[in-house]
């Protein structure tokens, strides 16, 4: 195996336990196994990859979901491996910490960009290249949120490799200066590696904690409450947006305003 494509074609089935031709043209990405479980229950489809690094499910209409794990390195890995399938669209359903008083637990954020604080994306493109989503894909997600009479926020996400930073007052002051609306560990990486691999990509983030305040730091109990109250809605918005995109067959690239 000499080319990147050849390696991806060999490794995607190895990481996921799923043959390339079993995947659909459109993908949902997640960090959580329960999203895959709920997807499989909703569509009565099998879950592949049990015991592998990544688990997947694909419904009859050609929408696939992959739990790729947590962190920017894993995000880069799945966006590289998806070269083997060359998807028409990828939507990341992630959770993030809200950094502004205008964000509350349960809010949805459609990032207009992400700050590349994770470092992983520097292995793909120079630091001055902005991490951006595909506008057309986000338009479909926005339409679905509005159709449910829900609000969402837009803004810039800060992506970091640091999982445990909530104690660090200097880092929190740095985040305040940046003016980012939320913080996570994957969005910037997905945007940049997607751009490098010419994969249309987007992210719908669920605010799961308010880590700038001690009482807002995520706990096991608070995470259970978020899962119980908001995860089904988060997943269903993603499913409906990508299903609608597939049904209409509209191209995401070269979108004309």
C-alpha positions as CSV (number, residue, x, y, z in Angstrom):
1,X,0.0,0.0,0.0
2,X,1.6,3.2,-1.2
3,X,-1.1,5.8,-1.5
4,X,-3.2,7.4,1.2
5,X,-6.4,6.1,-0.5
6,X,-5.1,2.5,-0.5
7,X,-4.3,2.7,3.2
8,X,-7.6,4.2,4.0
9,X,-9.4,1.5,2.0
10,X,-7.6,-1.2,4.0
11,X,-7.9,0.5,7.4
12,X,-11.5,1.7,7.4
13,X,-13.0,-1.9,7.6
14,X,-10.3,-2.8,10.1
15,X,-11.2,0.0,12.5
16,X,-14.9,-0.3,12.1
17,X,-15.7,-3.9,11.3
18,X,-17.7,-2.6,8.3
19,X,-17.0,-3.2,4.7
20,X,-16.7,0.0,2.6
21,X,-19.7,-0.8,0.4
22,X,-21.8,-1.2,3.6
23,X,-21.5,2.5,4.3
24,X,-23.9,5.1,2.9
25,X,-23.1,8.3,1.1
26,X,-23.8,10.5,4.1
27,X,-22.4,10.2,7.6
28,X,-23.1,11.3,11.2
29,X,-20.1,11.3,13.5
30,X,-20.3,11.0,17.2
31,X,-18.1,10.5,20.3
32,X,-20.7,8.4,22.1
33,X,-21.8,4.8,21.8
34,X,-25.4,5.6,22.9
35,X,-25.9,7.7,19.8
36,X,-25.1,4.7,17.7
37,X,-27.4,2.5,19.8
38,X,-30.3,4.9,19.5
39,X,-29.7,5.2,15.7
40,X,-29.7,1.4,15.4
41,X,-32.9,1.1,17.5
42,X,-34.7,3.8,15.5
43,X,-34.0,2.2,12.1
44,X,-33.8,-1.5,13.3
45,X,-30.3,-1.9,11.8
46,X,-27.2,-3.8,13.0
47,X,-24.3,-2.3,14.9
48,X,-20.9,-3.2,13.5
49,X,-17.5,-2.9,15.1
50,X,-18.2,-4.2,18.6
51,X,-14.7,-4.7,20.1
52,X,-13.2,-2.5,17.4
53,X,-12.0,1.1,17.9
54,X,-15.1,2.5,16.1
55,X,-18.7,1.3,16.0
56,X,-21.0,1.9,13.1
57,X,-24.6,1.5,11.9
58,X,-26.2,2.2,8.5
59,X,-29.9,2.6,7.7
60,X,-31.7,1.5,4.6
61,X,-31.7,5.0,3.1
62,X,-27.9,5.2,3.1
63,X,-27.1,7.2,6.2
64,X,-24.3,5.9,8.4
65,X,-23.3,6.8,11.9
66,X,-19.8,6.2,13.4
67,X,-18.6,6.5,17.0
68,X,-15.0,7.5,16.5
69,X,-14.1,8.1,20.1
70,X,-12.9,11.3,21.8
71,X,-10.2,13.8,20.9
72,X,-8.7,15.5,17.9
73,X,-6.4,12.6,17.0
74,X,-9.4,10.3,16.6
75,X,-11.3,13.0,14.7
76,X,-8.4,13.3,12.2
77,X,-8.2,9.5,11.9
78,X,-11.9,9.1,10.9
79,X,-11.8,12.0,8.5
80,X,-8.8,10.4,6.8
81,X,-10.3,6.9,6.8
82,X,-13.5,8.2,5.2
83,X,-11.5,8.9,2.1
84,X,-12.1,5.2,1.4
85,X,-15.8,5.9,1.0
86,X,-15.6,9.5,-0.3
87,X,-18.8,10.6,1.4
88,X,-21.0,13.3,0.0
89,X,-21.5,14.9,3.4
90,X,-20.4,14.4,7.0
91,X,-22.0,16.0,10.1
92,X,-20.4,15.8,13.5
93,X,-22.8,15.6,16.4
94,X,-20.7,16.7,19.3
95,X,-21.0,18.1,22.8
96,X,-19.2,21.3,23.9
97,X,-18.7,23.5,26.9
98,X,-20.5,26.8,26.7
99,X,-18.1,29.8,27.3
100,X,-20.5,32.7,27.2
101,X,-23.4,33.8,29.4
102,X,-25.6,33.6,26.3
103,X,-25.2,29.8,26.1
104,X,-27.1,27.5,28.4
105,X,-27.1,23.7,28.8
106,X,-29.2,22.2,26.1
107,X,-28.5,25.0,23.5
108,X,-27.4,24.0,20.1
109,X,-24.5,25.7,18.3
110,X,-23.8,25.7,14.6
111,X,-20.1,26.9,14.5
112,X,-19.2,29.4,11.8
113,X,-15.6,28.5,12.4
114,X,-13.2,26.8,14.9
115,X,-10.0,28.0,16.4
116,X,-7.2,25.4,15.9
117,X,-6.0,25.1,19.5
118,X,-5.5,21.3,19.3
119,X,-2.4,21.2,17.2
120,X,-3.4,18.0,15.3
121,X,-4.7,20.0,12.3
122,X,-1.2,21.6,11.9
123,X,-0.1,18.3,10.5
124,X,-2.5,18.8,7.6
125,X,-2.5,22.5,6.7
126,X,-0.6,25.6,7.8
127,X,-1.8,27.4,10.9
128,X,-3.2,30.4,9.0
129,X,-5.7,28.3,7.1
130,X,-9.1,28.8,8.9
131,X,-11.1,25.8,10.1
132,X,-14.5,26.3,8.4
133,X,-17.6,24.1,7.8
134,X,-19.4,23.6,4.5
135,X,-22.1,26.4,4.5
136,X,-24.6,24.4,2.4
137,X,-24.6,21.5,4.9
138,X,-25.1,23.9,7.8
139,X,-28.0,25.4,6.0
140,X,-29.9,22.1,6.0
141,X,-29.2,21.7,9.7
142,X,-30.4,25.2,10.4
143,X,-33.6,24.6,8.5
144,X,-34.4,21.5,10.6
145,X,-33.8,23.3,13.8
146,X,-36.0,26.2,12.8
147,X,-38.7,23.8,11.6
148,X,-38.9,22.5,15.2
149,X,-39.4,26.1,16.5
150,X,-36.0,25.8,18.3
151,X,-33.3,28.4,18.7
152,X,-29.6,27.9,18.0
153,X,-26.5,29.9,18.5
154,X,-23.7,30.6,16.0
155,X,-20.1,31.5,16.8
156,X,-16.6,30.3,16.9
157,X,-15.6,27.1,18.8
158,X,-12.2,26.7,20.4
159,X,-10.9,23.2,19.9
160,X,-8.2,22.0,22.4
161,X,-6.3,18.8,23.2
162,X,-6.6,19.5,26.9
163,X,-9.4,17.5,28.4
164,X,-8.9,18.7,32.0
165,X,-8.4,22.4,32.1
166,X,-11.3,23.7,34.2
167,X,-9.0,24.4,37.1
168,X,-6.6,26.6,35.1
169,X,-7.5,30.2,35.7
170,X,-4.9,31.5,33.2
171,X,-6.3,29.3,30.4
172,X,-9.9,30.5,31.2
173,X,-8.7,34.1,31.0
174,X,-7.2,33.3,27.6
175,X,-10.5,31.8,26.4
176,X,-12.3,35.0,27.6
177,X,-10.0,37.1,25.4
178,X,-10.7,34.9,22.4
179,X,-14.4,35.5,22.6
180,X,-15.2,31.9,21.5
181,X,-18.8,30.7,22.2
182,X,-17.8,27.1,23.1
183,X,-15.0,24.7,23.6
184,X,-14.5,21.1,22.4
185,X,-11.9,18.7,21.3
186,X,-12.8,17.8,17.7
187,X,-14.5,20.5,15.6
188,X,-11.5,22.3,14.3
189,X,-9.8,19.0,13.4
190,X,-12.9,17.7,11.5
191,X,-13.2,21.0,9.6
192,X,-9.5,21.1,8.6
193,X,-9.0,17.4,7.8
194,X,-12.3,17.5,5.9
195,X,-11.1,20.4,3.9
196,X,-7.7,18.8,3.2
197,X,-9.5,15.6,2.0
198,X,-12.2,17.5,0.1
199,X,-15.0,16.1,2.3
200,X,-18.0,18.3,2.9
201,X,-18.4,18.7,6.6
202,X,-20.3,20.4,9.4
203,X,-20.9,20.2,13.1
204,X,-24.0,20.5,15.3
205,X,-22.8,20.9,18.9
206,X,-24.9,20.4,22.0
207,X,-23.9,22.6,25.0
208,X,-23.4,20.0,27.8
209,X,-21.7,22.0,30.5
210,X,-20.6,25.5,31.5
211,X,-17.0,24.9,32.5
212,X,-16.0,28.6,33.1
213,X,-17.8,28.3,36.5
214,X,-17.0,25.7,39.2
215,X,-20.7,24.8,39.5
216,X,-20.9,24.4,35.8
217,X,-18.1,21.8,35.4
218,X,-19.5,18.5,34.0
219,X,-20.2,15.7,36.5
220,X,-21.5,12.2,36.0
221,X,-24.9,13.3,37.3
222,X,-25.1,16.4,35.1
223,X,-24.0,14.4,32.0
224,X,-26.9,11.9,32.7
225,X,-29.3,14.8,32.7
226,X,-28.1,16.1,29.4
227,X,-28.3,12.7,27.9
228,X,-31.8,12.2,29.2
229,X,-33.2,15.6,28.1
230,X,-31.4,16.5,24.9
231,X,-29.5,13.6,23.2
232,X,-32.6,12.3,21.3
233,X,-33.4,15.7,19.9
234,X,-29.7,16.2,18.9
235,X,-29.6,12.9,17.1
236,X,-32.9,13.4,15.4
237,X,-32.0,16.8,14.0
238,X,-28.8,15.4,12.5
239,X,-30.7,12.4,11.0
240,X,-33.4,14.6,9.5
241,X,-30.9,17.2,8.1
242,X,-28.7,14.6,6.4
243,X,-31.7,12.5,5.2
244,X,-33.2,15.6,3.6
245,X,-29.9,16.5,2.0
246,X,-29.6,13.0,0.6
247,X,-33.2,13.0,-0.6
248,X,-32.8,16.3,-2.5
249,X,-29.5,15.3,-3.9
250,X,-28.2,18.8,-3.8
251,X,-24.4,19.3,-4.2
252,X,-22.8,20.8,-1.1
253,X,-19.7,22.1,-2.9
254,X,-19.8,25.2,-5.1
255,X,-22.9,26.6,-3.4
256,X,-24.2,29.7,-5.0
257,X,-25.8,32.4,-2.7
